Amino acid sequence: MTGRAANVVGAGIGGLSAAAALALAGWQVRIFEQAEDPREFGAGIYLKENSLQPLDRVGVSELLLARGVKLDEVRILDEHHRPVAVRDVRAERVVVTLRADLHGALRDLATGAGAELVTGQTVTAAGADGTLRLAGGERVAGDLLIGADGYHSVVRDCLGLARRVHDLGDGATRVVVPRVETEPVSTEHWSGRRRVGVAPCSPEHTYVFIIGPERDARGVRLPVDVARWSGAFPHLRDVFERIPADAGVHHAHAYVLCSSWVRGRVALIGDAAHAQPPNLGQGAGLAIANAFALAEALAHAETVEEGLDAWQRRSFPVARNVQRLTTWYDHLGYQWPPPVAGLRAGLVRGLARFGPTRRQWEWWWRGGVPRPAETGPS
Ligand SMILES: Cc1cc2nc3c(=O)[nH]c(=O)nc-3n(C[C@H](O)[C@H](O)[C@H](O)COP(=O)(O)OP(=O)(O)OC[C@H]3O[C@@H](n4cnc5c(N)ncnc54)[C@H](O)[C@@H]3O)c2cc1C
């Protein structure tokens, strides 16, 4: 089934992926975006095999690999700088790249395949028949409607698809700093309920994420409070001091659980469908993987409804498992009383070394796809 009209709400990573996948499959695509000039902010993003494999087929991963950094190792260190979990990832692809590079590549892919990007247009309503309404009152019909409008999705809420939508108690400040790190290694440092991740993401940039409780007023402040964070992580003072004064964005971590991603001729993609704490670095990865899987399912179906049903049956359980694991990690990180927080490292160290839990963790961390020479989680 190709060559029909699809409307996409939102020009984030999810919406642009869906627009590109559908346009490449022969659909006439229009993307409605509320921002005048949609762009990603200055931060890095981790991509794994589940999103890189569909991006291989459209030539985007090659570009991201050329500009970003393919990691050799991913590690977590505890308060005493001792390893909690260390993974050698040379046999698979874990790439950290600039968000702007990923967003720009997807935008070029979508528009190059014929999708029309309509900016400065806010969608205010959506119906199960695939129609949408714009803030100016105009009604737009189509054969398929994709709600890729993020955490506060209007499309999802109009169709009553949400079971749970809420902020979690923690949040992250993200920033890129001038790179001095030489090794292609990502390190997450723990200190009580705070975490700091450091990973090179381009030849010139290192991505830094700083995570802690939202109620810590000094911790969430922008510009980043260097004294505050250096107090918790004295060995990272040099990293905090590299943060430009005008850099950084802060977001509370969000959670969305839907009863279904599909109603009639409408499907949800990305944070609208499954916003999750970023511990597995899979929110955008799942959005990209699901967008390409959606176009493929529609290509093999007689009707839109049949294609959406087949897509959801395959993609929903994978996203749900990833979301469960990343949420569990959040509980582990933030909901332990401080006096016993030290036990956390011991528990994670044990789980990371125990074969069955390690393999499960790695499988969902990659978004439910094998790495070369692997067949499935055991
Ligand atoms: C701290 C942190 C770190 C993360 N790290 C990673 C990582 O390493 N790897 C990874 O895969 N994921 C990561 N994620 C998750 C990832 O960033 C998100 O899942 C992803 O960016 C969501 O993209 P989206 O397109 O679904 O939503 P959004 O980026 O929110 O885009 C939605 C778009 O829709 C538009 N819009 C909204 N409402 C309307 C409307 N009514 N009308 C028109 N337009 C509208 C918005 O303007 C926006 O452009 C992280 C998240 C956080 C918070």
The ligand as an SDF file (V2000), in Angstrom:
LIG
                    3D

 53 58  0  0  0  0  0  0  0  0999 V2000
   18.1430   13.7290   29.3850 C   0  0  0  0  0  0  0  0  0  0  0  0
   17.7070   12.9590   28.1840 C   0  0  0  0  0  0  0  0  0  0  0  0
   18.6460   12.2430   27.4560 C   0  0  0  0  0  0  0  0  0  0  0  0
   18.2370   11.4710   26.3720 C   0  0  0  0  0  0  0  0  0  0  0  0
   19.1690   10.7410   25.6920 N   0  0  0  0  0  0  0  0  0  0  0  0
   18.7660    9.9330   24.6860 C   0  0  0  0  0  0  0  0  0  0  0  0
   19.7310    9.1370   23.9950 C   0  0  0  0  0  0  0  0  0  0  0  0
   20.9280    9.1790   24.2680 O   0  0  0  0  0  0  0  0  0  0  0  0
   19.2750    8.3080   22.9990 N   0  0  0  0  0  0  0  0  0  0  0  0
   17.9560    8.2330   22.6590 C   0  0  0  0  0  0  0  0  0  0  0  0
   17.5970    7.4590   21.7690 O   0  0  0  0  0  0  0  0  0  0  0  0
   17.0330    9.0110   23.2850 N   0  0  0  0  0  0  0  0  0  0  0  0
   17.4050    9.8560   24.2790 C   0  0  0  0  0  0  0  0  0  0  0  0
   16.4930   10.6410   24.9150 N   0  0  0  0  0  0  0  0  0  0  0  0
   15.0900   10.6220   24.4610 C   0  0  0  0  0  0  0  0  0  0  0  0
   14.9060   11.4400   23.2020 C   0  0  0  0  0  0  0  0  0  0  0  0
   15.4970   12.7150   23.3400 O   0  0  0  0  0  0  0  0  0  0  0  0
   13.4250   11.6140   22.9140 C   0  0  0  0  0  0  0  0  0  0  0  0
   12.7880   10.3710   23.0390 O   0  0  0  0  0  0  0  0  0  0  0  0
   13.2040   12.1320   21.4940 C   0  0  0  0  0  0  0  0  0  0  0  0
   13.9460   13.3040   21.2480 O   0  0  0  0  0  0  0  0  0  0  0  0
   11.7170   12.3920   21.2850 C   0  0  0  0  0  0  0  0  0  0  0  0
   11.5210   12.8370   19.9720 O   0  0  0  0  0  0  0  0  0  0  0  0
   10.0270   13.1100   19.4770 P   0  0  0  0  0  0  0  0  0  0  0  0
   10.1630   13.5210   18.0620 O   0  0  0  0  0  0  0  0  0  0  0  0
    9.1470   11.9740   19.8120 O   0  0  0  0  0  0  0  0  0  0  0  0
    9.5080   14.3090   20.3800 O   0  0  0  0  0  0  0  0  0  0  0  0
    9.9920   15.8710   20.4540 P   0  0  0  0  0  0  0  0  0  0  0  0
   11.4490   15.9950   20.2950 O   0  0  0  0  0  0  0  0  0  0  0  0
    9.3690   16.4090   21.6960 O   0  0  0  0  0  0  0  0  0  0  0  0
    9.3280   16.5330   19.1780 O   0  0  0  0  0  0  0  0  0  0  0  0
    7.9610   16.8480   19.1310 C   0  0  0  0  0  0  0  0  0  0  0  0
    7.7790   17.9230   18.0690 C   0  0  0  0  0  0  0  0  0  0  0  0
    6.3810   18.1550   17.9230 O   0  0  0  0  0  0  0  0  0  0  0  0
    6.1460   19.5500   17.9210 C   0  0  0  0  0  0  0  0  0  0  0  0
    4.7720   19.7420   18.4290 N   0  0  0  0  0  0  0  0  0  0  0  0
    4.3280   19.4830   19.6960 C   0  0  0  0  0  0  0  0  0  0  0  0
    3.0210   19.7430   19.7850 N   0  0  0  0  0  0  0  0  0  0  0  0
    2.6290   20.1830   18.5570 C   0  0  0  0  0  0  0  0  0  0  0  0
    1.3760   20.6090   18.0270 C   0  0  0  0  0  0  0  0  0  0  0  0
    0.2690   20.6090   18.7770 N   0  0  0  0  0  0  0  0  0  0  0  0
    1.3210   21.0020   16.7380 N   0  0  0  0  0  0  0  0  0  0  0  0
    2.4580   20.9850   15.9510 C   0  0  0  0  0  0  0  0  0  0  0  0
    3.6630   20.6010   16.4080 N   0  0  0  0  0  0  0  0  0  0  0  0
    3.7520   20.1950   17.6930 C   0  0  0  0  0  0  0  0  0  0  0  0
    7.2200   20.1300   18.8390 C   0  0  0  0  0  0  0  0  0  0  0  0
    7.4450   21.4890   18.5930 O   0  0  0  0  0  0  0  0  0  0  0  0
    8.4000   19.2620   18.4670 C   0  0  0  0  0  0  0  0  0  0  0  0
    9.1260   19.7890   17.3610 O   0  0  0  0  0  0  0  0  0  0  0  0
   16.8630   11.4400   25.9920 C   0  0  0  0  0  0  0  0  0  0  0  0
   15.9170   12.1930   26.7000 C   0  0  0  0  0  0  0  0  0  0  0  0
   16.3320   12.9540   27.7870 C   0  0  0  0  0  0  0  0  0  0  0  0
   15.3030   13.7540   28.5510 C   0  0  0  0  0  0  0  0  0  0  0  0
  1  2  1  0
  2  3  1  0
  2 52  2  0
  3  4  2  0
  4  5  1  0
  4 50  1  0
  5  6  2  0
  6  7  1  0
  6 13  1  0
  7  8  2  0
  7  9  1  0
  9 10  1  0
 10 11  2  0
 10 12  1  0
 12 13  2  0
 13 14  1  0
 14 15  1  0
 14 50  1  0
 15 16  1  0
 16 17  1  0
 16 18  1  0
 18 19  1  0
 18 20  1  0
 20 21  1  0
 20 22  1  0
 22 23  1  0
 23 24  1  0
 24 25  2  0
 24 26  1  0
 24 27  1  0
 27 28  1  0
 28 29  2  0
 28 30  1  0
 28 31  1  0
 31 32  1  0
 32 33  1  0
 33 34  1  0
 33 48  1  0
 34 35  1  0
 35 36  1  0
 35 46  1  0
 36 37  1  0
 36 45  1  0
 37 38  2  0
 38 39  1  0
 39 40  1  0
 39 45  2  0
 40 41  1  0
 40 42  2  0
 42 43  1  0
 43 44  2  0
 44 45  1  0
 46 47  1  0
 46 48  1  0
 48 49  1  0
 50 51  2  0
 51 52  1  0
 52 53  1  0
M  END
$$$$
